[in-house]
Amino acid sequence: MRPSTTQRFAWLILALAAIALRLPDIGNPLLDVDEQMYVLVGQRMWDGALPYVDIWDRKPIGLFLIYAASQMLPGNPFIACHLVSLAAAWGTAAVITAFARRFASAGAALGAGLLYLLWLELIGGRGGQSPVFYNLLIAAAAWLSWDSINGRRRAALPAMLLAGLALQIKPTALFEGCFLGLSLLAASWQRHARPMRLAGEAMLYVTIALAPTAAAYASYVAIGHGEAWWFANVRSIFLRQVTPTEPIAGHLVGAFVVLLVPLVLAVRGILLQPRPARLFLSGWLVAAVTGWLLVPPYFNHYALPLLVPLAVAAAASFSHRSMQLLAGAAGIGLLLVSGYPHWGETAQARRRIATLTRVINGARGSGCLFVFQAPPALYVATRSCLPSRYPFPSHLIEPSEAGAIGVDPAAEVDRILAARPFVIASAPSARDGRRRVVDAVDRMLVRHYHAVYAVAGVTVYRLD
């Protein structure tokens, strides 16, 4: 079916909104520390590095494949990943708009898509956090599930496949995927009420949803690294600890304040729906909230998955002008408070990394850089060899990661220091983390290194 003029107009509006909101951040190498790690993994995959084996993180392989694919674009690796994330954000908003047409008018559905793009900027989605990508899959899976529930039964299997693919970008997609699968089974039971048929459908849905994960695991088993995959993707998730110093309550309150207006609009939109839609939208939102609440310490970007069900549910509210004004005023006000537009921030970050790159590459020669308490973007920019398969500084420093990465962080830092990396990039020592690790690096810097450059809290040290 060819898109209507109204649909094409909505896509254009969403594209312009996505560009306007996200353009100031494109190319900012310091936009998000997690994103820096994902870019590094994607970059080094092209050099032959194997995630979980040669370079370690616990994110599923689907996310790294997205970042590796983004590195096919020429030029700056951060510009490349930001362009891909812009496309994903626009695509998700377009799906939300199309799905919301099932519950609201064309104009109100467009408002839902715009709400998603705007609040994406406000709660940690300015760059390439994993939900920016998997939200697209979940939005499409929910749309197909709803259509299947309402008679288009062939949509059920693609919906489960999309949910399974989302699981290979972020494991918390499990909760929304389970809700969609249970909704499909409930609809099937209402149509047939046959236990054996329902059991067969349940097995089929589970098989399809788990197929991407099974394929990833089987691939690693086939090359002899099944245990490495299992530890990173499963065991390490449960080994990470929440420490008493993490401001969990503050994170929760902050997220609630930012999401208060979308939540009010969503609740109102749900109450305006007939019972079947009300049950589906409220159940979907509860599943997303459950996935969020079960994974502390609730950094702001952890709440990004909530935006999709919130936006779709809020669509009906946009039929009323007062709700449009509320969302617009709140969204624009919060956006301006957040510092938008971020041209100066992006330009400053790019200059900072460019200067540090020149200094580091001039000092290290052919030796390795060790990024300790500094941005992992330096590994990306310098193309330095990695002194460890654990290049993400937080894995070696944060108390919550002790016992969760497969090695003793202190022992790994001792090993790195024993190899005498040519250059160490570090910030002033923090005494609220793993003191033994910090002290070891401090002693090494005093005895065997000298500072050659310092900028914005990062000091570059060269081996004597």
N, C-alpha and C positions, 0 to 999 in steps of 0.2 A: 504494500500500500504506500503510495506516494504521500509525503508530508503535505499538510495543508498550508495555505498562506499564513494562517494563525500560528501554526507550529514553527514555521521558518522564522517568523517574526519573533517568537519567544526565544528561539535558539540564538538569534542575533542579539537580542537584549541581554541574554545571559552571558554570551561571549564578551560583549562590551563591558559588562559588569565585572566579569572575572578578570579581564585584562586591566581594567582600572584599579581594581582592588589589589591585584597581585604583582603588577608590573614594577612598583617601587622596590620590591624585594628580590627581583630576579638577579641572580649573580652574587647575592650576599653570601660569602663563604662562612660567616659566623652566625647565620640565622638560627640554627638549631644544632646542638652538639650531637644528637642522635643521627641527624641527617648527614653530618660530616662523616660519621662512621660508615653509613650505608654507601655514600659516594666512594669512600676508600675501598670498601669490599668490592663494589661494582667495578671500579677501576682496576684493582689487582686481579680480578677474575680474568680480565683480558690478558694479563701477564702470566696466567696459568695457575693462580692461587685457587685453592679449593676451600670454600667456606666450611667451617667447623674443624678443618684439618690444618690448613696452612694459615688461616686467619679466622679468629674465633669471635662469634657473637651468637646469641640464642634466637635471633629472629628466623622465621621460616625461609626456605630457599626462594619462594616466590617473590618476596620483597627484594632480595639480592638480584634476582633475574631482571626485575624491573629497572633497578639501578644500573645493572650491567648493560641493559638495552639502551638506557639513556646515554651511556657513554659512547654510543655509536654516532651521536650528533657531534659535529666538529666544534672545536673551540673550547671555551671554559667549561669544565665538568659541572660546576655549580649552576651555570646558566642552563646547561643541558637538562639537569634534573629538575630545575624549576620550571622549565617549559613543559616537561612531561607532567609535572604535578599540576600546572595550570590547566592542561588539557583534561586531566582526570577530574579536577574540581568542576570544570565546565560540563563535562560529561555527566557527572553525578547530579549537578543541578538540572540538567536537561532531563534526566531520567526521573528525578523527583517531580519536575513539572508535568511530565507526561503521566506519571502514576497518580499525581494529585488530581488530575482531570476526572478520575473515577469518583472523587468525593466533592469536587468544587468546580466553579466556573473557570474558564480559560484564564481570566485575569487573576483570580484568586490563586490558581495553580502556579502562575508565573511568580506571584508573590512568595510562594513556598520555595521556589528555586532561588530567588533572590535572598530570602532569609538564610538559606543554607550557605550561600557564598559569603554573605556578610559576617555571619557568626563563625564561619570557618577561620576568618582572620582574627577573631577575638579570643579564641580558646586554644591557640597553639597550632593552627593549621596553615600558617602563612607559607610554609615551605613544603617539604616532602615527607612529613610524618606518615607512618604506615596507614592510618585510617583514611588519609586523603586518597589513597589508591583503593583500599578494600571497601570503602563506602560505596564506590561505584558498583561493585559486584553485589553487595548486599541490597542496595536500592533496586537493582535490576531483578535480583532473586525474589525480593518481596513483591514487586510488581507482577512478576510471572506467577508467583504463588497465589496472589489475590485473583488473578485472571483464571487460574486453574480451579480455584475454589468456586468461582462463578461460572464454570462451564467449559472453559478452554483447557481441557484436561491434558493435552499434550505439552502444556507449559510446565508441568510439575517436574519432569526430569531435568530440563535445562535449569530450572530454579535450584534444584539440589546440586547440580554441577557448579553453578556459580557460587553457591554457599561454600562448597568444598574448595573452590579456588581461593575464596576469601580467607579460608582457614590457613592457606599456605602463604598468606601475607601477614596475618595476625591471628594468634590462637584464640583470642577472645571472641572472634566471629562465631565460635562454637555455639554460644548461647542463642544468638539470633538464628543461626542455622537450625538448631534444635526446635526453636519455636515455629519456624516456617514448616519444617517437616511434620511436626505434630499438628499444625493447622491443616495441612494437606490430608493427613490421615483422618482427622476429625471430619473433614468434609466428605471423604470417601466413605466413612462409616455411616454418615447421614444418608448417603445415596444408596448404599448396598447392605450395610449391617451384616456382613459376612466375615466371621473371624479369620478364616483361612486366607481369604482374599486380602484382608487388612494386613495380616502377618507377611504375606508375600510382598505387598507394596512397601511395608516398613523395611524389609530386608533390602529391597531394590533401592529405596531412597538412601539408606545408610551406606550401601555399597557405592553408589554414585557419589555421595558427598565425601566419602573417605578415599575415593580413587586418587585424587591429586596427592594426598598425603602418603598413601601407600606407594604411589609411583616414585615420590621423592625418596622415601625410605629404601625401596627396592633398588633404586639407582645407586645409593651409597653402599648398600650391602653388596651389590654386584662388583663394586670396585674395592671392596675390602674395608670400608669405613662405616659400616652400619652402626657400630657402637658410638663413634664420634657423632653421628647424626642423632642417635637416640639421646645421648647425654645432653647435647645442646638444645634439642627441640622439646625434650620432655623432662628429664631429671633435673636439669639446672633451673627450670622454672620454679620448681617446688623447693629448691635448696636456697634460693635467694630469700634473705630475711629482711623484715622491716625493723629498723633500729628505733630506739626510743627518742632519738634526736630529730627524727623526720617529722615535719609539721603537718601531720595528716589532717587534723581538724581544720587548719588554715587552708589546705588545698581544697577540702570539701566545701567550705564556706565560700571560697573564691569562685569555684565552679558554679555553685548554686546561684550566686549573685549575677554572674555573667549570663547564665542560662535562664534566669527568672522569667524574662519576657517571653522567650520561645516556649517555655513550659506553660505559662498562662495561656498563650495562644493555642498550644496543642491540646490542653485539657478542654478549653472551650470548643475547639474544633471537633474533638472526640464526642463531646456531649451533644453536638448538633447532628451527629450521624445516626442512621438507623442501627438497630441492634447488631447485625452481622458485621458491619464496618466498625462499629464501636468496639466490639470484642477483638477484632483483628488488630486495629490500631493500638488499643490499650495494651494488648498482650505483647505486641512487638516492642512497644516502648518499655514495658516491664522487663522483657528479655535483655534489651540493650542496657538498661540501668543495672540489672543483675551482673552482667559481664563487666560493667564498670566498677561496681562496688566490691566485687570479689578480688580485685587486683589493686591493693594499695601499693604505693603511697599516694595515688590519685594526683599525679602531675596533671597540669591543665589539659595537655593533649590526650590524656586518657579518656576524656569526656567527648572527644570528637565523634565517636560512633553514635552518640545520642542525637546528633544533629539531623540524621536522616529520618528516623521515625518522628522526631519533633517537627521537622519541616513539613512532612507529608500530612501529619495530623493537624498542623496549624492551618492548612490550606483553607478549610471552610471558614475560619475566622476572618480571612482577608476579604470575604464578601461584604464586610462592614467597614465603612471608611474610618471609624474610630480606631479599629484594630490596625488598619494600615498605618495610620498616623502614629500609633503607639510603637509599632515595630520600627518604623522609619526613624522616629526621634530617638528611641533607645539605641538602635544599631549605629546610627551616625554619631550620636553622642559618645558611645563607648569607643567607636573607631577613632574619633579625634583625641579622646583621652589616652588611647593606646599609643599615640604618636604618629598616626598616619598623616600624610604619606611619609615613607621611610627613606627618602632619597639620600639624605645626609648620612643615615646609619649605614646604608649599603655602600656608599662611596667611601666612608671612613673604614669600614671593615675590609673592603677590597684593597685600599692603600696599605692598611696594617699588615695584611697577609702578604702582599707583594713585597713590602719592605723586609719582613721577617724571612721570606723565601730567599731574597737576594743575600741577606746576611748568613743564613744557615747554609745555603749551597756554597757560598764563598768560604765558609769556615770548615765544612765537613769534607770537602774534596770528594773522594769516592767512598768515604765511610758512612756509617749509619747515623741517623738522627734518632734520639729517644725523646718522645713527647711524654712528659710526666704530668705536670699540672698545667697543661696548655691545650690549645685546640687541636684535635686530631686532623683538622683541615690542613695543618702544616705538612702532614705526610702526603696528602693529596697534591698540594701545591709544589712541594720540593721533589716529589717522585723518589724520595729517599728509600733505601732498603729498610725493611722493618727489623728492629732488634728482637722482636718477640711475636709469637702468634696471637698475642693479646695486646693489640695496639690501642684499644680504647682505654684511655687513662682511668676512667671510673672503675673498670674491672679490677684494677690493681690497687686502687686507693680506697674506694668506698667500703665501709664496714659491712654493708648489706651484701656485698659480693663475696665475702670471705667464705670459702667452702662451697661456692656456687659456680665456679668457673673450671673446675677440674684439676686445679693445682693450687698450692699455697701461694697467695699473692706476694708475700714477703720473700719466699724462696725464689719466685720468678724475678722479682726486682733485683735480688742479690745476683742471680745469674746474669741478668742484663748488665748490671754494673761491673761484674767481673770481666765481661767482654770489652769493657772500656769503649762505649760508643763515642764517636768523635765529637758529637754535639748533643747537648741536652737542652731542651726548651722546658722551662718550668716557671710557675708563678711563685710568689712568696708562700712559704710553708703554712699550711693550716693545721692547727693542733686539735681539731675536733674529729679527725679521721683516723686512719690506721697509723698510729704514732711510730711504730717500728719501721714501716715502709718509708714514711716521710723522713725520719731520722737517718736512715741508711742513705737516702739520696742526698740529704744535706751534708752528711759527713764526706761523701764522695766529692761533692761539689767544692767543699772547702779544701780538700787535700789534693785533688788532681785536676781541677778545672778553674778557668777564669772567665769572668763575664765579658762578653764582647759587644753586647747590645741589649737594650731594654726599651720596651714600648708597651704602654697600656696594660701593665701588670704581667707581661711575659718577658722573661730574661733569657737570653741565649748564652749558653756556656760552652766554651771550647776546651777540649782535652789539652792539658799542658804538654 
